[in-house]
Amino acid sequence: MNSPLTVNGREYAWPRQPLVAVCIDGSQPEYIEEAIAGGHMPFTQKMLESGTDLRGQSVVPSFTNPNNLSIATGVPPKVHGISGNFFLDPESGQEVMMNDPKFLRTGTLFQSFHEAGAKIAIVTAKDKLRRLLGHGLDYTSGRAICFSSEKANETTLAENGIENAHGMVAKPIPSVYSAELSEFIFDAGVKLMRSFRPDLMYLSTTDYIQHKHAPGTPIANQFYAMMDHYWEEFHAQGAALALTADHGMNAKFNQAGEPDVLYLQSLLDEWLGAKQARVILPITDPYVVHHGALGSFATVYLVDSTKAHELAVRLTEVEGVEASYTNMEGCVAFDLPNDRLGDLIVVSTTNKVLGTTPERHDLSQLKEPLRSHGGVCDRQVPLVFSQQVEATGVLLHNYDLFDLALNHAS
């Protein structure tokens, strides 16, 4: 069990103490910086005096599923295959969620360490990630637990490695649109650290707060103070901490406070005629109340793919488009799998989002000015460790988290 493991071409040392890795959904570094500056994260501030505070990049598209799976596999989407929350399945021609393990093209670190004898615990906010992150774990072994806050009252030994996970957390099952959904994760994690003592623990939150509240605002600071409290409890139990994010978050609204949207399907229909282009928004998932399926990344399938280069050039001249690529160019630029993206890849500017047509987006439930993500501008993330980490001079990504925590920490 103490021998290094090779996972997806990268070698990882065995953890010397329990490692708690946290993906703080939607958290650019300013959230932590502002909360520390305001005195709301005393443990984290003290931790960083002896630990390490680095910066890195998420993968693009800067959405939940591709980034969580990049962190879990240690490699970008071109290797593991998860290119968005949502994609056009070429086999069926249907637009589907990428939450089925059949879309994974490689195993996770959790699976490899588990097969080598490690105890693994994974707790996610939403169930959309749970099956992907827990794929390959043997729940009959007594060494693997994986469940979501969302469905903690439905867990079984066979499916999750634990009966009624809800029973160990003295809180109601939270709404998926709440800060409490994330707090439930940390409460469960602290209790699992006491009772189960995993070698590797992975906790993945929801970005409900970040979609509504900017860094340094009272509610954001309150949320980060909550996490600070639980991180201190993990530290007190002798665990090492490694913290990152799946993406950042930016304001995406105009001076009137309304979502600043470029409706890409409408534009292409105007240019090419109806049914000549099909716009796919990989941010799409079942939980659209806080973002309305509006993000800063889109991919486009063309009836006539020979027009891709011409359209990519033309789109770069459109206000609100930061960059537009052919499939080959975009997949090289962002380490994406060619067969899971369309003929075009489009990224919007910092405060703009991409939509299909106005009638396809229900924005009635957006109660605050839109904050969202998906583009290059939303990719800076923290890489924070409770230990001293010797970082290399190369550009760091969130999927370097386990390499840094296991191989470069002292």
JONOR-V612437 format. One record per backbone hydrogen bond with DSSP energy under -1.0 kcal/mol. NH is the residue of the N-H (numbers start at 1). CO is the residue of the C=O. Records with the same first field share a line. If there is no record, write none. Layout:
BEGIN
NH->CO  CO
END
This chain:
BEGIN
5->12
7->10
10->7
12->5
19->199
20->240
21->201
22->242
23->203
24->244
25->23
27->24
31->28
33->29
34->30
35->31
36->32
37->33
38->34
39->36
40->35
45->41
46->42
47->43
48->44
50->47
51->47
52->385
54->383
56->381
57->396
58->379
62->374
63->61
67->63
68->64
69->65
70->66
71->67
72->68
73->69
74->70
78->335
79->76
80->76
81->77
83->81
85->282
87->96
89->94
93->89
96->87
98->85
103->100
104->101
105->80
109->72
112->108
113->109
114->110
115->111
116->112
117->114
118->113
120->143
121->200
122->145
123->202
124->147
125->204
129->126
133->129
134->130
137->134
141->138
145->120
146->160
147->122
149->124
150->125
152->149
154->151
160->156
161->157
162->156
164->155
166->152
167->164
168->165
169->166
171->169
182->179
183->179
184->180
186->182
187->183
188->184
189->185
190->186
191->187
192->188
193->189
194->190
195->191
196->192
197->192
199->119
200->119
201->19
202->121
203->21
204->123
205->23
211->207
212->209
213->209
217->214
221->217
222->218
223->219
224->220
225->221
226->222
227->223
228->224
229->225
230->226
231->227
232->228
233->229
234->230
235->231
236->232
237->233
238->235
239->234
240->18
242->20
243->384
244->22
248->378
250->372
252->370
254->258
257->254
260->252
261->259
262->353
264->262  355
266->356
267->263
268->264
269->265
270->266
271->267
272->268
273->269
276->273
278->301
280->299
284->281
292->288
294->291
296->373
298->346
299->280
300->344
301->278
303->276
307->304
308->305
311->307
312->308
313->309
314->310
315->311
316->312
317->314
318->315
321->318
322->347
323->347
325->345
327->343
330->326
331->327
332->328
333->329
334->330
336->331
340->337
341->338
343->300
344->300
345->325
346->298
347->323
348->296
349->320
352->349
353->260
354->295
355->262
360->357
361->358
366->363
372->250
379->376
381->56
383->54
384->243
385->52
386->241
390->408
398->57
400->397
401->398
404->400
405->401
406->402
407->403
408->404
410->388
END
